[in-house]
Amino acid sequence: MKYLKLFESFEESIESICDRFFIENYNINVDGTVDVDGDVNLNNKKLKELPIKFGKVTGDFDCSNSELITLEGSPKEVGGNFYCFYNKLSSLEGAPIRVGHKFNCSNNKLITLEGSPSYVGENFICNINKLISLKGCTKEIGGYFCCSDNQLTSLEGGPREVGGNFDCSYNNLIGLEGGPKEVVGEFWCIGNPIFRLYRLFPDYKSYQDSLDYDYLRGTTIIKWKFKEALDETGGELPESITGYKYI
């Protein structure tokens, strides 16, 4: 029987911890990690750290609505969804390497996405944090990606391919450099300075193609180049764009 030292005061067996948190269909590995065939629900348990170290969980892993300050001990692989939203996380270090479906780390204190899974099969949701960078983000996301309501000034470091919608609304973006190469769904950037410029184009691909005209310099727009870019898509050059200036 393996024991873990908790809170520096007493030891408790892995079996009793699993019983206490209603974890079933589990196997204890030789290294002390626990594999679970099914779901693990640690939602709203007021934990500052995970009670045991997990290996592989075939179903969902939910440690949301708690007081976690670290993801150390998280399973390396989750077959279903991984939820760690509404905690006190300032880092994703320790997060799973592979998540079969959704990964949701919203409503934390993250400033970067370092430590993100290498693979997310469906949605990646990291809105309502304190992100100043997307560095470390998963590069290919099967579903939609949401990084809205943060403090981003650039999309550098973000995903390169997104299988659904891409939502970077309500940040501080003045350009979309570093944005994904491919977005299968819609691209949303409302609530950013760049939205006033972006909406002059019919879609994300048209906007990305327009950058080949090299008209944008921060908040300065080279007017004749911008006009050529708009002419390509049938758009009209506005007299002015709030937050930007023509030269």
N, C-alpha and C positions, 0 to 999 in steps of 0.2 A: 504494500500500500504506500503510495507516494504522498508526501506532505508538503504544503507550502506555508511559508512564513508570511503572515498577513499583519500589516500595521505595526510591525516590529514588536508585537506583544505576545502573540500566541501562534500556534501552528494548527492548520486544519487540513484534512485530507482532501485530495482532488475529488474523491467520490462524494464527500459531504458537501463540498462547494457546488458540485453539479446538482445534487439533490436540492440544495437551498435555492438554486436559481432555476429549478425545473428543467434542467438540461438532460435530455434523454438520448438513447441510441448513440452512445459515445464510446470511444476507444482511447485508452491512454497509451501513448507511444513511449518508447524507451527514453526519449529525451524529456519526458514530462509534458509534452504538448498533447492537446486533446483534439481528436478528430470527431466530428459530429455528422451523423447521417440524418439530416433534417435541418430545422431552424434553430437559431439561438436568439432568445428574446431577453435582452437586458435593458429594455426601454424603461426610462423613468425610475432607475434604481439608485439615483444619487451617488453614483460611483465616481471617484476621482481617477481610478485606474481599473483596468479589467481584472477580474478576480483570479483568472487562470490564463495560461498561454494556450492559444488555439493553433491547430495545424491546418486542417481542411474542414470546411463546413459546406455540405452539399446544397443546403437551402439558403434562406435569408439569415443575415446577421444584423441585428438591430440593437445598437447601443446609444440611441438618440435620447434627447430630453433628460440629460443627466448632468454631471459636473466634471466630466473627463477633461484632464489636462494633457493626456497622452493617449496614443493609439497602440502603444507597445503591448504585445500580447494578442493583437488581432490575428485572425486566421490569415495564412499566406494566400489561400485560395477560397473564394466564396462562389458557389454555383449559382446563387440567386442574387438578391440585392444586398448592398451594404449601406446601412444608415447610421451616420454619426452626427446628424444635425442637432442644433440646440445643445451644444456643450461649451467648453471653455478652451477649445483647442487653438493653439498658436502655430501648430505644425502638423503635417500629415505623416511625418516619419512614423513608421510602424504600421501604416495602412496595408491592406492586402496588395499583393502583386497582381492578382487577377480577380476580376469581378465579372460574373457571367451576365448580369443584367444591369441594374441601376446602382450608381454611386452618388450618395448625397451627403455633402459635408457643409451644407448651408448653415447660416446663423451661428458662426463661431468667431474666432479672432485671427483668422489666417491672413497673412500678408503676402505669401507666395503659395504655390501649389507643389513645392518640393516634397517628394515622398508619395506623390500620386501613384495609383496603380499603373502598371505597364499596359494593361488591357481592361477596357470597359465595354461590355457587349451592347449596352443600351445607353441610357442617359447619364450625363455627368452634370451634377448640379452643385454649384459653389457660390450661389448668390448670397447677399447680405453677410459679407465678411468685411475685412479691411484690406482686401487685395490691392497691392500696388504693382504687382507683376503676376503674369501667368506662367512664369518659369517653373519647369518641372511637371507641367500638365501632361496628361496622357495624349499621345499624338494622333491616334485614330480612335474615334468614338462612334459606336454603332447607331446611337440614337441622337437626341438633341443635347446641346451644350448651353448651359445658362450660367453666366458670370455677372449678372446684372446687380445693381446696387452695391458697387464697390468703389474703389478709388483709382481705377486704372487710367493711365494716360497713354498706354500702348497695348497692342494685342500680341507683341513679341513673346514667344515662348508658349503660345497657346496651341490648341490642336490643329493639325494640318488637314484632316479629313473628318467631316461631321455628317453622320447619316441622317440627321433630322434637321431641326431648326437651330440657329445660332443666335443667342440672345445676350448682347453686351450692353443693354440699355442702362441708363442712369449711372454712368461713370463720368470720366473727365476726358474723353477721347476727342482729339482734334484731327486725327487721321486714323486710318485702319491698317497701317503698315504692320506686317506680321500676322495679319488675319489668315484664316484658313484658305487653302488652295481650292477646296471643294466643299460646298454646303448643299446637301441634297434638298433640304427644306428651304425655309425663309430665313433671311438675315434681318435682325432687329437691332437698331442702335438708337432708338428714340431716347431723349433725355441727355444726349451728348452734344457738344458743339458741332461735331461732324455730321449729325443728322440733317442739319440745314443744307449741307452740301450733298450728302448721300441721296436725299430724296429727289434730287434733280435727275437721277438716273433710274431706269426702269427696274433694275434688279442688281443683285450683288455682283454677278459676273460682269455686267456692263460697267459698274463702278470700278472693279478691279482692272478691267481692260483699259479704262480711261487713264489709269495711272501711268500707262506707257507714254502718255503725252508729257509727263514730267512737269505738271503745272503747279503742284502743291509744295510749298516750303513752310512747314509749320502752319501758321495762320495767315501766311501770305500766298496769294494766288496770282500766277502769271496769266493775265487776262486773255491774251491772244491764244495761248496754248489751251487754256480752259475752254474757250469758245470752240476750238477745233475738236476737243474731246466731246463736247455736248452735241456738236453738229453730227458726229458719228452715230449718235443714238436718237437724233431728232429732237433733242432738248433745246431749250432756249436759255440764253445767257441772262441772268437776273441783273438788275442795276446794282444790287449790293447783296451781300450775305452777312447777316449778323455774326460778329465774332471773327470775321475774316476781312482782309483788305486786298484790293487789286493793285498790281503794279503793271 
